[in-house]
């Protein structure tokens, strides 16, 4: 199936509300556990000197979980959508865990040009993550230029995204499954995201052609791709 580009930012109010209300906790907790397992397996410990950045943070679900899991680190959630950042700030304010989120803040910024000094003047990024961001990016160069620009040689990158189905039939089957759990707005966005996603081969080839061989790509089941390592 050929890739069909979708808008890079989610700014419609119905999209923001739908994503904020939806329960993605199973997948989000799995993502946090994957990151934690990677850090443990590589003997990496995050403490109060560390900076964690969540790119494409949306309404802040992953950012909040990062801030609670690594409560001694500083966590910054970044999104290009003002509406998403507004919702993330509101969610933080109203969260039952708000007393545990003092190490979390949000920033509205475009990944095409955001620089480390806009995030922190004192710290380098120890952990740079994203969940379901890459398929929103029209050109892979913009995503990888961003993580190269924000990373040092010590920065751990961990990025998870959808994998484009091999054909329209499979895409429609996945859309139908989504419709059983979520509303029409989320279902249609999910279908568009599937078509906008990259394949394992596309990501692997880009990494090879751009000499980013320290990054690894693996397929998680039939629906997801994970990029991890250092740049």
C-alpha positions in Angstrom: 0.0 0.0 0.0 1.4 3.4 -1.0 1.9 6.0 1.8 -0.8 8.7 2.0 0.4 11.8 3.9 -1.8 13.2 6.7 -1.7 16.6 8.5 1.3 16.9 10.8 -0.6 18.6 13.6 -3.9 17.7 15.4 -5.5 21.0 16.1 -9.2 20.4 15.6 -11.1 20.5 18.9 -12.9 17.2 18.3 -9.6 15.5 17.7 -8.1 16.9 20.9 -11.1 16.0 23.0 -11.4 12.5 21.5 -7.8 11.7 22.2 -7.9 13.2 25.7 -10.9 11.1 26.6 -9.8 7.8 25.1 -8.2 5.1 27.2 -4.9 4.1 25.7 -3.4 3.0 29.0 -2.6 -0.5 28.0 -0.4 0.5 25.1 1.0 3.5 27.0 2.0 1.3 30.0 3.6 -1.2 27.6 5.6 1.6 26.0 6.9 2.7 29.4 7.7 -0.8 30.4 9.7 -1.3 27.1 11.7 1.8 27.8 12.3 0.7 31.4 13.4 -2.8 30.3 15.8 -1.2 27.8 17.4 1.0 30.4 17.7 -1.8 32.9 19.3 -4.1 30.3 21.8 -1.4 29.5 22.5 -0.5 33.1 21.2 3.0 32.7 19.8 4.8 35.8 17.9 8.1 35.5 18.2 10.5 38.4 17.6 14.1 39.3 20.4 15.2 37.0 18.6 13.8 33.9 16.3 15.4 31.3 13.6 13.3 29.6 11.8 14.7 26.5 8.6 13.4 25.0 8.2 14.5 21.4 4.7 14.8 20.0 3.3 14.5 23.5 -0.3 15.3 22.6 -2.6 15.6 25.7 0.3 14.4 27.8 -0.6 10.8 28.6 2.9 9.5 28.1 4.6 12.5 29.5 2.7 12.1 32.8 3.7 8.4 33.0 7.3 9.3 32.3 7.3 11.9 35.1 5.8 9.5 37.6 8.0 6.5 36.6 11.2 8.6 36.7 10.2 11.1 39.4 13.7 12.4 40.1 14.3 13.4 36.4 12.9 16.5 34.7 10.4 15.7 32.0 9.4 18.0 29.1 6.5 17.2 26.8 6.6 18.9 23.4 3.9 19.3 20.7 3.4 21.5 17.8 -0.3 21.8 18.4 -1.3 24.7 20.7 -4.6 22.9 21.4 -2.8 19.7 22.5 -0.5 21.6 24.8 -3.4 23.5 26.3 -5.2 20.2 26.9 -2.0 18.6 28.4 -1.6 21.5 30.8 -5.2 21.2 31.8 -4.9 17.4 32.3 -1.9 18.0 34.5 -3.7 20.6 36.6 -6.7 18.3 37.1 -4.8 15.0 37.5 -5.3 13.0 40.6 -1.5 12.6 40.4 -0.8 16.3 40.1 1.4 16.3 43.3 3.6 13.8 41.6 3.9 15.8 38.4 6.0 18.7 39.7 8.9 17.6 37.5 6.8 17.8 34.4 6.3 20.8 32.1 5.1 21.4 28.5 6.4 23.3 25.5 4.7 24.1 22.2 7.3 23.8 19.5 7.9 22.7 15.9 10.2 19.7 15.7 11.6 21.0 12.4 13.5 23.8 14.2 13.3 23.4 17.9 16.7 23.5 19.7 18.0 22.2 22.9 18.4 25.6 24.4 14.7 26.2 24.1 14.1 23.1 26.2 16.8 23.5 28.8 19.8 25.8 29.3 21.4 23.6 31.9 20.8 19.9 30.9 21.4 17.7 28.0 18.7 15.2 27.1 19.3 11.7 28.6 16.2 10.1 27.2 14.3 11.2 24.0 11.1 9.4 23.3 8.0 9.6 21.0 4.9 7.5 20.7 2.8 7.6 17.5 4.6 10.7 16.2 6.7 9.6 13.1 3.7 8.9 10.9 2.6 12.5 11.3 5.9 13.7 9.8 5.7 14.3 6.1 9.4 13.7 5.5 11.6 11.4 7.5 14.5 13.9 7.3 12.6 16.2 9.5 12.2 13.6 12.3 15.7 12.3 12.2 17.2 15.8 11.9 15.3 16.7 15.0 16.5 13.8 17.1 20.1 14.4 15.9 19.9 18.1 16.8 18.5 17.4 20.3 20.7 14.4 21.1 24.3 14.1 22.4 26.3 10.9 22.1 24.9 9.8 25.4 21.2 10.4 24.6 19.0 7.3 24.5 16.4 7.4 21.8 13.2 5.3 22.0 10.5 5.9 19.4 7.4 3.8 18.7 5.0 4.2 15.9 2.4 2.4 13.7 3.5 0.2 10.8 1.8 0.7 7.5 -0.3 -2.3 6.5 0.7 -4.2 3.4 -2.6 -3.6 1.6 -5.9 -1.8 1.9 -7.7 -5.0 3.0 -5.6 -5.3 6.2 -5.9 -1.5 6.8 -9.7 -1.8 6.7 -9.7 -4.8 9.0 -7.6 -2.9 11.6 -10.0 0.1 11.2 -12.9 -2.2 11.9 -11.3 -3.4 15.1 -10.6 0.1 16.2 -14.2 1.1 15.6 -15.3 -1.5 18.3 -13.4 0.4 21.0 -13.3 4.1 19.9 -15.5 6.8 18.4 -15.8 7.8 14.8 -13.2 10.6 15.1 -10.6 8.3 16.6 -11.4 5.5 14.1 -11.0 7.7 11.1 -7.8 9.3 12.4 -6.4 5.8 13.1 -7.2 4.7 9.6 -5.5 7.8 8.2 -2.5 7.2 10.4 -2.2 3.7 9.2 -2.0 4.9 5.6 0.5 7.6 6.6 2.8 5.3 8.5 6.1 4.0 7.3 7.2 0.5 6.7 10.0 -1.4 8.4 12.0 -1.4 5.1 11.5 2.4 4.7 12.9 3.2 8.1 15.7 0.6 7.9 16.8 2.0 4.5 16.7 5.6 5.7 18.8 4.7 8.7 21.3 2.9 6.5 21.5 5.5 3.8 22.0 8.3 6.3 24.7 6.5 8.3 22.6 6.2 11.5 23.6 2.6 12.0 23.7 3.0 15.8 19.9 3.1 15.7 18.0 -0.2 15.6 14.5 -0.8 14.2 12.4 -3.8 15.1 8.8 -4.9 14.3 6.5 -5.4 17.3 3.8 -7.7 16.1 1.8 -6.7 13.0 1.1 -3.1 13.9 4.1 -1.4 15.4 7.7 -0.4 14.7 10.2 0.7 17.4 13.4 2.7 16.8 15.9 2.7 19.6 19.6 3.5 20.4 21.9 6.4 20.1 22.5 8.8 17.1 
